[in-house]
Amino acid sequence: MSDMITADLVDLDLAANTKEEAARSLAERLVRLGRVTDLEGFLADVAAREAQMPTGLDGGIGIPHCRSAHVTEPTLAFGRSGPGIDFGAPDGPADLIFLIAAPAGADDAHLTILSSLARRLMDADFTSALRSTASPAAAAALIRGDAPAPATAPETSAAPEAPGTPARATAPDASAAPETSAASETPGSGAAPGPGASGSETAGSETAPAPSPALAPPASASVAVRPAAGTAEGTSAAPFRVVAVTSCPTGIAHTYMAAESLESAGREAGVEVAVETQGSAGFTRLDPGVIAAADGVIFAHDVPVREKERFTGKPTVDVGVKAGINRAPELLAELREKAERGEVTAPAGGSPVEAAGEPGDGYGTKLRTWLMSGVSYMVPFVAAGGLLIALGFAIGGYAVDKASSVAEHFAWGQADSWAALLFQTGALAFGFLIPVLAGYIAYGMADRPGLVPGFVGGAVALTIDAGFLGGLAAGLIAGAVVRAVQRVRVPAPLRGIMPVVVIPLVSSAIVGFLMFLVIGKPIAALQSALTDWLSGLSGANAVVLGVILGLMMCFDLGGPLNKVAYAFAIGGLTDPNEGSLKVMAAVMAAGMVPPLAMALATVVRGRLFTKAERENGKAAWVLGASFITEGAIPFAAADPLRVIPSAMAGGAVTGALTMLFECTLRAPHGGVWVVPLIGNPVLYLVAVLAGTLVSAALVILLKGRARRVPSAGPADGAPGETHQKVTVAA
């Protein structure tokens, strides 16, 4: 690690009040040493990573990090803050800040060193030494491993200067002390010995020597703690065995910290833990024999687990990667309880949700995640079916829905027959909308066992005309029923048929009963009332709805609120009327505004934007024209306080105008490419243009005013740099 951090990259008196200021201060050191070529571009990458998930950890640690094309070589910068800086950790501000900069094409060896640091951050002696050192050179040596961290006695290891440090790090098991002199970390510590143990880490991650004897885990993690488990040395009964997978969006820090936390918790609890870290440098698979011998699985991840089907048929705890860092002992205890109850819930495939959220999440957060699972699977059906239906109407006129089946009559040379073919194919695709929505909401809640009752409930909703609202309810009910059935303790001989026979049979029967006889009809009445309300929209009411939809589409640029507005619009297309077609037009028009506005702003006042943003602006023209709102995310990540309000203002204007102009749209996607299918297309384009101009003007005005404020730091003449310094500090 000698090339990665030097005394020049250490600031023991970091003067920053926000995480943005801290990242900028440390990044400027990287620029001065030639480790970063574009300060603003690098900070934008750091901000984009931070937007995915806060990088604060319990114990007063912040680890902003990213992989960036602006980094010349893997580098660490370290800052120590007296008052602390909020990085989003549950236990409060961070006083130890590590800025980890990895090149876009970092090699495995460098990523291994970065992962080694991430693991060391879980050691209380290491963090305590960093808090007490008075020399930048000494801090750099400690981080490099040139100077060992002073060992802390178990009785006093809960240092007051390390508030919130996990108990497993501050109070090591005395029984493990004699074994901590190992010179290097044993691959897959805590796993059963054998070839599978080496597969618990990313390839090459165990080749770096352990920087301190106190940091190396014991050679064997099997310790007697439970008489019933028979884990005491010399007994014949096998200990409780766990395999785990950890991963985070960049695979640099959280991935390895979660692995270290789980292994440490396993050593303290007498549980054998083998971890597969799926990091940026790829991953080495756990030995199939180790997986087969495991009593349960822990997934601690924020990106989909690769080859997840390997773990099918075992009790599973599925959480975010930060839960793996902060709550490892609780996860092991939860997994043991599931194994004792005989719960076998590990999914075989890759769900976009992958988990029902962390146990600490509120119900609202989990509900949003479940609903977004259904919407994400429904959108392709919406796009394919809706566009085919719209093309059918465009070619064959509005009487195309009365055409006879093309399977019975089709004239190859007649346009009407081709129009009927498009319409009928699209109608079939659109017919799957509600069952798919319900099925994959249930999938998001209960994985594969939720699919059958979810699809059945969605089909019932379609049958009784409960519509989009019925699909939502059916999916939630199906997921809840499956989760309840899975909690029932069953005899061992029946566990093998539970996912295939018992759960689908019981849950489908319950969902069918509830949807047909209990809640289906009230929901159908509500759906009918909503349809009638949309049909009667006119004048001021329509304009107000357009404003609201425009604000929702532009608030989080493709996030949950954006998806709620979009789902509301496409729900109306399942039973289209004049009002629902206006809603669809307003939603798509408003969603086009943010990227188009940012693209226009980079052309009109390019000096207000960084080089990277100007390049993103070129792509934003196409993305905005194609109704891909996410094209504005790079701009919002770099300057949210100015970009997002500007985008919302333009979206509100566009939404209101499309409603005022009574524009309609049968196609649920496509942007300018489906203008021929839009009612009042010229006025529709006028509405989009008006919103784009408003947003672009506002963002230019706000950025221009910020640029005129004197910067606290030296200006270097790079376009947009002075502005960006003010922006991040704002």
Rosetta blueprint (number, residue, H / E / L):
1 M L
2 S L
3 D L
4 M L
5 I L
6 T L
7 A H
8 D H
9 L H
10 V E
11 D E
12 L L
13 D L
14 L L
15 A L
16 A L
17 N L
18 T L
19 K H
20 E H
21 E H
22 A H
23 A H
24 R H
25 S H
26 L H
27 A H
28 E H
29 R H
30 L H
31 V H
32 R H
33 L L
34 G L
35 R L
36 V E
37 T L
38 D L
39 L H
40 E H
41 G H
42 F H
43 L H
44 A H
45 D H
46 V H
47 A H
48 A H
49 R H
50 E H
51 A H
52 Q H
53 M L
54 P L
55 T L
56 G E
57 L E
58 D L
59 G L
60 G L
61 I E
62 G E
63 I L
64 P L
65 H E
66 C E
67 R E
68 S E
69 A L
70 H L
71 V E
72 T L
73 E L
74 P L
75 T E
76 L E
77 A E
78 F E
79 G E
80 R E
81 S E
82 G E
83 P E
84 G E
85 I E
86 D L
87 F L
88 G L
89 A L
90 P L
91 D L
92 G L
93 P L
94 A E
95 D E
96 L E
97 I E
98 F E
99 L E
100 I E
101 A E
102 A E
103 P E
104 A L
105 G L
106 A L
107 D L
108 D H
109 A H
110 H H
111 L H
112 T H
113 I H
114 L H
115 S H
116 S H
117 L H
118 A H
119 R H
120 R H
121 L L
122 M L
123 D L
124 A H
125 D H
126 F H
127 T H
128 S H
129 A H
130 L H
131 R H
132 S H
133 T L
134 A L
135 S L
136 P H
137 A H
138 A H
139 A H
140 A H
141 A H
142 L H
143 I H
144 R H
145 G L
146 D L
147 A L
148 P L
149 A L
150 P L
151 A L
152 T L
153 A L
154 P H
155 E H
156 T H
157 S L
158 A L
159 A L
160 P L
161 E L
162 A L
163 P L
164 G L
165 T L
166 P L
167 A H
168 R H
169 A H
170 T H
171 A L
172 P L
173 D L
174 A H
175 S H
176 A H
177 A H
178 P H
179 E H
180 T L
181 S L
182 A L
183 A L
184 S L
185 E L
186 T L
187 P L
188 G L
189 S L
190 G L
191 A L
192 A L
193 P L
194 G L
195 P H
196 G H
197 A H
198 S H
199 G H
200 S H
201 E L
202 T L
203 A L
204 G L
205 S L
206 E L
207 T L
208 A L
209 P L
210 A L
211 P L
212 S L
213 P H
214 A H
215 L H
216 A L
217 P L
218 P L
219 A L
220 S L
221 A L
222 S L
223 V L
224 A L
225 V L
226 R L
227 P H
228 A H
229 A H
230 G L
231 T L
232 A L
233 E L
234 G L
235 T L
236 S L
237 A L
238 A L
239 P L
240 F L
241 R E
242 V E
243 V E
244 A E
245 V E
246 T E
247 S E
248 C L
249 P L
250 T L
251 G L
252 I L
253 A L
254 H H
255 T H
256 Y H
257 M H
258 A H
259 A H
260 E H
261 S H
262 L H
263 E H
264 S H
265 A H
266 G H
267 R H
268 E H
269 A H
270 G L
271 V L
272 E E
273 V E
274 A E
275 V E
276 E E
277 T E
278 Q L
279 G E
280 S L
281 A L
282 G E
283 F L
284 T L
285 R L
286 L L
287 D L
288 P H
289 G H
290 V H
291 I H
292 A H
293 A H
294 A L
295 D L
296 G E
297 V E
298 I E
299 F E
300 A E
301 H E
302 D L
303 V L
304 P L
305 V L
306 R L
307 E L
308 K H
309 E H
310 R H
311 F H
312 T L
313 G L
314 K L
315 P L
316 T E
317 V E
318 D E
319 V E
320 G L
321 V H
322 K H
323 A H
324 G H
325 I H
326 N H
327 R L
328 A H
329 P H
330 E H
331 L H
332 L H
333 A H
334 E H
335 L H
336 R H
337 E H
338 K H
339 A H
340 E H
341 R H
342 G L
343 E L
344 V L
345 T L
346 A L
347 P L
348 A L
349 G L
350 G L
351 S L
352 P L
353 V L
354 E L
355 A L
356 A L
357 G L
358 E L
359 P L
360 G L
361 D L
362 G L
363 Y H
364 G H
365 T H
366 K H
367 L H
368 R H
369 T H
370 W H
371 L H
372 M H
373 S H
374 G H
375 V H
376 S H
377 Y H
378 M H
379 V H
380 P H
381 F H
382 V H
383 A H
384 A H
385 G H
386 G H
387 L H
388 L H
389 I H
390 A H
391 L H
392 G H
393 F H
394 A H
395 I H
396 G H
397 G L
398 Y L
399 A L
400 V H
401 D H
402 K H
403 A L
404 S L
405 S L
406 V L
407 A L
408 E L
409 H L
410 F L
411 A L
412 W L
413 G L
414 Q L
415 A H
416 D H
417 S H
418 W H
419 A H
420 A H
421 L H
422 L H
423 F H
424 Q H
425 T H
426 G H
427 A H
428 L H
429 A H
430 F H
431 G H
432 F L
433 L H
434 I H
435 P H
436 V H
437 L H
438 A H
439 G H
440 Y H
441 I H
442 A H
443 Y H
444 G H
445 M H
446 A H
447 D L
448 R H
449 P H
450 G H
451 L H
452 V H
453 P H
454 G H
455 F H
456 V H
457 G H
458 G H
459 A H
460 V H
461 A H
462 L H
463 T H
464 I L
465 D L
466 A L
467 G H
468 F H
469 L H
470 G H
471 G H
472 L H
473 A H
474 A H
475 G H
476 L H
477 I H
478 A H
479 G H
480 A H
481 V H
482 V H
483 R H
484 A H
485 V H
486 Q H
487 R L
488 V L
489 R L
490 V L
491 P L
492 A H
493 P H
494 L H
495 R H
496 G L
497 I L
498 M H
499 P H
500 V H
501 V H
502 V H
503 I H
504 P H
505 L H
506 V H
507 S H
508 S H
509 A H
510 I H
511 V H
512 G H
513 F H
514 L H
515 M H
516 F H
517 L H
518 V H
519 I L
520 G H
521 K H
522 P H
523 I H
524 A H
525 A H
526 L H
527 Q H
528 S H
529 A H
530 L H
531 T H
532 D H
533 W H
534 L H
535 S H
536 G L
537 L L
538 S L
539 G H
540 A H
541 N H
542 A H
543 V H
544 V H
545 L H
546 G H
547 V H
548 I H
549 L H
550 G H
551 L H
552 M H
553 M H
554 C H
555 F H
556 D L
557 L L
558 G L
559 G L
560 P H
561 L H
562 N H
563 K H
564 V H
565 A H
566 Y H
567 A H
568 F H
569 A H
570 I H
571 G H
572 G H
573 L H
574 T L
575 D L
576 P L
577 N L
578 E H
579 G H
580 S H
581 L H
582 K H
583 V H
584 M H
585 A H
586 A H
587 V H
588 M H
589 A H
590 A H
591 G H
592 M H
593 V H
594 P H
595 P H
596 L H
597 A H
598 M H
599 A H
600 L H
601 A H
602 T H
603 V H
604 V H
605 R L
606 G H
607 R H
608 L H
609 F L
610 T L
611 K H
612 A H
613 E H
614 R H
615 E H
616 N H
617 G H
618 K H
619 A H
620 A H
621 W H
622 V H
623 L H
624 G H
625 A H
626 S L
627 F L
628 I L
629 T H
630 E H
631 G H
632 A H
633 I H
634 P H
635 F H
636 A H
637 A H
638 A H
639 D L
640 P H
641 L H
642 R H
643 V H
644 I H
645 P H
646 S H
647 A H
648 M H
649 A H
650 G H
651 G H
652 A H
653 V H
654 T H
655 G H
656 A H
657 L H
658 T H
659 M H
660 L H
661 F L
662 E L
663 C L
664 T E
665 L E
666 R L
667 A L
668 P L
669 H L
670 G L
671 G H
672 V H
673 W H
674 V H
675 V H
676 P H
677 L H
678 I E
679 G E
680 N L
681 P H
682 V H
683 L H
684 Y H
685 L H
686 V H
687 A H
688 V H
689 L H
690 A H
691 G H
692 T H
693 L H
694 V H
695 S H
696 A H
697 A H
698 L H
699 V H
700 I H
701 L H
702 L H
703 K H
704 G H
705 R H
706 A H
707 R H
708 R H
709 V L
710 P L
711 S L
712 A L
713 G L
714 P L
715 A L
716 D L
717 G L
718 A L
719 P L
720 G L
721 E H
722 T H
723 H H
724 Q H
725 K H
726 V H
727 T H
728 V H
729 A H
730 A L
